[in-house]
Amino acid sequence: MDTDERGKAAAAPAAAAPASDSKAAAEGGPTRLHVGHLTRNVTEAHVREIFGTFGKLRSVELAIDKVVNLPRGFAYVEFETRAAADKARGHMDGGQVRE
């Protein structure tokens, strides 16, 4: 999972890492995580349900392949606080998202 300012899938490993460092992230403000290695059957609702357990979400962006109208295998999850994002990263980094 990536952290920056600003899933449910069958046995799909979720990856988390910082997208970029910024002053707001360092101060504990809104923090964005990159969630990778999602299968194509994951939905935005799945991502919201799973990552919402770690803290209040500001937004979830599931990347969609416009040609086939299916998820591209990654999403961005933005938390209200850095603490919530760190908690999610600690629990989900290298983990799996299941339906």
C-alpha positions in Angstrom: 0.0 0.0 0.0 1.3 3.4 -0.8 0.8 6.5 1.3 0.1 9.9 -0.2 -1.8 13.0 0.6 -4.9 13.4 -0.4 -10.9 -5.3 -1.5 -12.7 -8.1 -1.6 -11.4 -10.6 -4.2 -10.7 -14.3 -4.2 -7.3 -14.9 -2.7 -5.9 -11.6 -4.2 -2.9 -10.3 -2.3 -3.3 -6.6 -1.3 -0.2 -4.5 -1.4 0.3 -1.2 0.4 3.0 1.4 0.1 3.4 5.2 0.4 2.6 6.9 -2.9 4.5 10.1 -2.0 5.6 12.0 1.0 4.1 15.4 1.7 3.9 17.9 4.5 0.2 17.1 5.2 0.9 13.3 5.4 3.8 14.0 7.8 1.5 16.1 10.0 -1.2 13.4 10.2 -3.7 14.8 7.7 -5.5 12.9 5.0 -3.4 10.0 3.6 -3.9 8.0 0.5 -2.9 4.3 0.1 -2.2 2.5 -3.1 -3.8 -1.0 -3.0 -2.4 -3.4 -5.6 -2.7 -6.9 -6.9 -6.5 -7.0 -6.8 -8.4 -9.4 -9.0 -10.8 -8.2 -11.6 -13.9 -9.3 -9.6 -13.2 -6.8 -6.8 -15.5 -3.9 -6.6 -15.3 -0.4 -5.1 -17.9 -1.5 -2.5 -15.6 -4.4 -1.4 -12.6 -2.0 -1.0 -14.8 0.4 1.0 -16.1 -2.4 3.3 -12.6 -3.8 4.0 -10.6 -0.6 4.4 -13.5 1.3 6.2 -12.9 -0.9 9.2 -9.6 0.8 9.8 -10.9 4.4 9.9 -13.0 7.0 8.2 -12.5 7.0 4.4 -12.5 10.2 2.4 -12.5 8.4 -1.0 -12.0 5.2 -2.8 -10.9 5.1 -6.5 -10.9 1.7 -8.2 -9.0 1.9 -11.5 -11.2 0.6 -14.4 -10.0 -0.5 -17.8 -12.2 1.5 -20.1 -11.8 -1.0 -23.0 -13.3 -4.0 -21.2 -15.0 -2.1 -18.4 -13.3 -4.2 -15.7 -11.1 -3.3 -12.7 -7.4 -2.9 -13.6 -6.2 -4.5 -10.4 -5.4 -1.6 -8.2 -7.2 1.1 -6.1 -6.5 4.3 -4.2 -8.0 4.5 -0.7 -7.9 7.9 1.0 -8.3 8.0 4.8 -9.2 11.1 6.9 -6.1 10.6 9.1 -2.6 9.2 8.8 -3.2 7.0 11.8 -6.0 5.2 10.1 -4.0 4.7 6.9 -1.0 3.4 9.0 -3.4 1.0 10.7 -4.7 -0.3 7.4 -1.3 -0.7 6.0 -0.1 -2.5 9.0 -2.9 -5.0 8.8 -3.3 -5.4 5.0 0.2 -5.0 3.6 1.0 -8.4 2.0 -2.4 -9.7 3.0 -5.3 -11.0 0.9 -8.7 -9.5 0.1 -11.5 -12.1 -0.2 -15.1 -12.1 -1.3 
